[in-house]
Amino acid sequence: MTRSILENGPSTAAALAERLQLTPAAVRRHLDHLVGEGVVEGREQKVYGHRGRGRPAKVFALTDSGRDHFDQGYDDLAAQALRFLKETAGDDAVMEFARQRAAFIERDFATVIENEPDLSSAEALAKVFSDEGYAASVRALPGVGVVEQLCQQHCPVSHVANEFPQLCEAETEAISRVVGTHVQRLATIAHGDGVCTTCIPKNKEG
């Protein structure tokens, strides 16, 4: 169940039941157990754009402890290295490191678009980020046909990015360059959100 939440982002109990082909009662029992262990937490679903009537559905998202079960075992070492870099060479050096790390976005985006030219920019970016362990996907915005949401359900460096936001900034810069326009992240895992969300203009040209 935690893998499903990792790959699909914060999910309602009903959505989990459908994906896992379990009864809602079974899913809720499992969720109660995971919440009790601090692996997942319930929160009010964030709604971007027009919000309908009624209370937003409750969704369940991985906590920091839940994410630790996956691939963040080197967070402390990475944070120590960046602290040393900041102390010895300054903030500019940290930003330069972040930009070098984000270079995969432009490099791999060009390859994906060349091989699959029918993909939208957001779809190509989702493939790029998923290959780097971000479990990314694309969601359409209701009533907005010219924009898609790039959703990164997992971030391999979220704990480190909480202390060094340059990692997120460099990724956003690279996304802006490949799509050819300014983009802004609506949410980030590093800042406590359940998913990193970026609005991407829908086009075929990247």
Residue pairs with C-beta under 8 A, 6 or more apart in sequence:
1 16
1 20
1 27
1 30
1 31
1 34
2 34
2 39
2 40
2 62
2 66
2 69
4 11
4 16
4 19
4 20
5 11
5 16
5 40
5 60
5 61
5 62
5 66
5 153
6 62
6 67
6 70
6 135
6 153
6 154
7 135
7 153
7 154
8 15
8 19
8 137
8 153
9 61
9 137
9 151
9 153
9 194
9 195
10 43
10 45
10 59
10 60
10 61
10 194
10 195
11 19
11 59
11 60
12 45
12 57
12 58
12 59
12 60
13 24
13 27
13 28
13 31
13 58
13 60
14 24
16 22
16 27
16 31
16 60
17 23
17 24
17 26
17 27
20 27
22 30
31 40
31 42
31 60
34 40
34 60
34 66
35 41
35 42
35 60
38 63
38 65
38 66
39 62
39 63
39 65
39 66
39 69
40 60
40 61
40 62
40 63
40 66
41 60
41 61
41 63
42 58
42 59
42 60
43 58
43 59
43 60
43 61
43 194
44 55
44 56
44 58
44 59
45 56
45 57
45 58
45 59
46 56
46 187
46 193
46 194
47 56
48 141
48 149
48 186
48 197
49 141
49 142
49 143
49 144
50 142
50 143
59 194
61 194
61 195
62 194
64 159
67 154
67 158
67 159
70 154
71 133
71 156
72 156
72 158
72 159
75 157
75 159
75 160
78 157
78 160
79 159
79 160
79 163
79 164
82 94
82 97
82 160
82 163
82 164
85 93
85 94
85 97
86 93
86 94
86 164
91 166
94 164
94 166
95 166
95 169
95 170
97 166
98 164
98 166
98 167
98 169
98 170
99 170
99 173
99 174
101 167
101 170
102 167
102 170
102 171
102 173
102 174
103 174
104 128
104 132
105 125
105 128
105 129
105 171
105 174
105 175
105 178
106 174
106 177
106 178
108 128
108 131
109 124
109 125
109 128
109 178
109 206
110 178
112 119
112 124
112 127
112 128
113 119
113 124
113 206
116 124
116 127
117 204
118 204
119 127
119 204
120 138
120 148
120 200
120 202
120 203
120 204
121 178
121 179
121 200
121 201
121 202
121 203
121 204
121 205
121 206
122 138
122 148
122 149
122 150
122 200
122 202
123 138
123 148
124 206
125 136
125 150
125 175
125 178
125 179
125 200
126 136
126 137
126 138
126 150
127 136
128 136
129 136
129 150
129 152
130 136
130 137
132 156
133 154
133 156
134 152
134 153
134 154
134 155
134 156
134 196
135 152
135 153
135 154
136 150
136 151
136 152
136 153
137 151
137 153
138 148
138 149
138 150
138 151
139 148
139 149
139 151
140 148
140 149
141 147
141 148
141 149
141 199
145 202
146 201
146 202
147 199
147 200
147 201
147 202
148 199
148 200
148 202
149 186
149 197
149 198
149 199
149 200
150 175
150 197
150 198
150 199
150 200
151 195
151 196
151 197
152 189
152 195
152 196
152 197
153 195
154 189
155 161
155 188
155 189
155 190
155 196
157 167
158 188
158 189
158 190
159 190
160 167
161 167
161 168
161 188
161 189
161 190
162 190
162 191
165 190
167 190
168 185
168 188
168 190
168 196
172 183
172 184
172 185
172 198
175 183
175 198
175 200
176 182
176 183
178 206
179 200
179 201
179 203
179 206
180 205
180 206
181 201
183 198
183 199
183 200
184 198
184 199
185 196
185 197
185 198
186 197
186 198
186 199
187 193
187 194
187 195
187 196
187 197
188 196
189 195
189 196
190 196
